[in-house]
């Protein structure tokens, strides 16, 4: 779905055929970009380069803050796992994880004059498989390593200098409140509730 936003569907289908036929000979992530070779109709493989525009410092700060507000995401990331709904945090920060067309810089050495040829499309399909195997690759291409993200979330520093890691304060022992354990405190006065009738009345 992300690829269909940035390239022609017809070339996308031809690229998928190339990918399934094993014509993507190599794919390497290096210094924030992807270098690949694709075997086309000519004897010499075509050279592919794909670069993603890194997110700005401010965009990463907002995203890390949104991640920090989701404990389950933090737990999964600290465990080295990529949350399935990771895009929710990016959307909450009004940041796109998957790049828009303007954020992609890509080229192929083939003679096709199209902005995205079938060779590039084939590499995108193989990239999608790589993202499944190593989801943090997309983070790296967007400017943050797994280690940097885990370090920020693990220490409670998400780019905002005022952020402070939550300090664990143990609860008092039960023996200290035995006399008042079953008593309702004054805090109950501030509680508000409303019991709504069922949508379908009972017979």
N, C-alpha and C positions, 0 to 999 in steps of 0.2 A: 504493500500500500504506500509506503514511504517512497519507493522507487517510482511508482506511477505518477507521483506528484512532480517529478523532475525530468521525466523523459517520455518519449512517444511510446504508446502501448505496442504498436507493431514491431518496433525495434526491440522492445523489451521481450517480446515473445521469441524473436529470432536470437536474441542474446541468451535466453533460457535454453534454447536448443543447443547453442554453442557450449554452454556450461555443462549440460547433461552429456554431451559427446566428449567431454574431457579436453576441450580445446584451450582452456585456460592452463597454460603450462607452468606458470609460477605466479605467486602472489606474496609480496613481502611488505610488511609494515616497517617504515624507516623514517625517523625524525618527523613524525606527525603527518606523514603522507603514505600513500599506497603505490608501490611500483609493481607492475604485472606484465606478463607476456602472454599473448593470445595468438594461436595459430589460425590464420585466415586462409584465403585462397592462394596466397603467395607462399613461396618456399620459406622466406624469412618471417619469423613471428613478429607481430606488431607489438610495439611498446606502449604501455598504458601508464598514465600517472593520474592519481586522484588525490586532491587535497581538500580537506574540510576546514572551513574558517573556525578557528578556536573561539570559544565563548569569551566574552569580556570578563574582567575581574569582577565587575559589579554583578553580571549575570550569574557567575559562579557563586558569589556571596549569597544572592537571593535563593539560588537552587539549593545550596547546602543548608540554608536556614529552613527551607521547606522540607528538606529531608530530615533535619533534626527534629522537626515537629511531628514526625511519624515514627514512633518507637519501633514498630515492626520492620520498617525499612532500615533503620539504623542497625538493628540486630542482625538482619540478613547481610547488610554490607560489611559489618564488622566480622561476620563469619565467612566472608569471601564469596557471598552469593549475591546475584543481581535480582532485586525484587521484580516480579512479573509486571507489576503496575508502576514501574519506575517513572513512566511518563507523567503520572499524576502529579508528582512533585515538581517536575519541570513546568507543567501547565499552571500549577499554583503560583509559580514564580514568574509566569508569563514568558517562559523561555522554551524554545524548541530543541528537543534532544536530537531528532533527526533533522538534517540540514535542509533548508529551502534551496531552490535552484541557484539563487544569487550567492549562496554560501559555498557552493561547490566550484572548484577549479579543476578541470579534468581535460585530458588530452589523449589522443591516440595517433599513432604514426601512420594509420591507414589513409587512403586517398578519399574516403567518404567525407563530404563537406558538412554533414549533419553535426549539430552540436554534440549529440550523443549517438554514437554508432552502435552496431550490434556487438562489437568487441568490448566496448565500455560496458554495455548492458550485461554481457556475460560475466565480467569481473564483478559487477554489482551483485549478481546472484551468488557468486562464490563468497563475496564479502558477507552477505546475509547469513550464509552457513557458518562463517568464521565468527560472526557476532553471537550465534547460538552457542558455539564452543567456548568463546571468550568474550562475554558481553562487555567487559571492561575495555575492550579495544575501542569501542565507540567513545567512551569517556576519554581515552588517551588522545584520540583524534580530535576531540573537542577541547583538549588542553589540560586535562587533569588525569594523573595516574591513579590507579587503585589505592596505592599507598598514601598518596596525598589526601584522597577523600576519606579513607579510613582514619588517618591521623587527625583530620579536622573534626570528624564526628566523634572519634574516641576521646578527644580531650575537651569536647564541648566548645571549641573555637571554630566558628564557621565563617570567618572573615570579618565578623562584627566584633570589634574589640571589647564591647560591653557584654558579650555573651560569657556566661560563667557556667562551668560544669556543675550539674546538680550534685550536691553533697548528700550522701546517705546519712540520715539521722535515725538511729534505731528507736523503735517504740518502747515506752516504759514497760517494765515487767507487769504481768497481770496481777501479781500480789499487791502492787501499789494502788490498785483500784477496785479491790474486792468489795469494799463497803458501798461503792457507788456504781458498780458495774451495770446493774439493772435499772438505774434511774435515768430518766429523760432529762437532758441538760437544757439550758436556756436557748441553745442553738436551734431547737426544734421550732421555735416561734418564727424563725426566718424562712422556714420551708414552706413552699407553696405547691399544691397539687390539685389536680382536677380529675375526677373519675367520670369518664365519658361513657354513655350508654353504648351497648354493642351495635354494630352496623345492622346485624340481623337479629331481631328480637327472639328470645328463647320462647318455645311453644308453651 
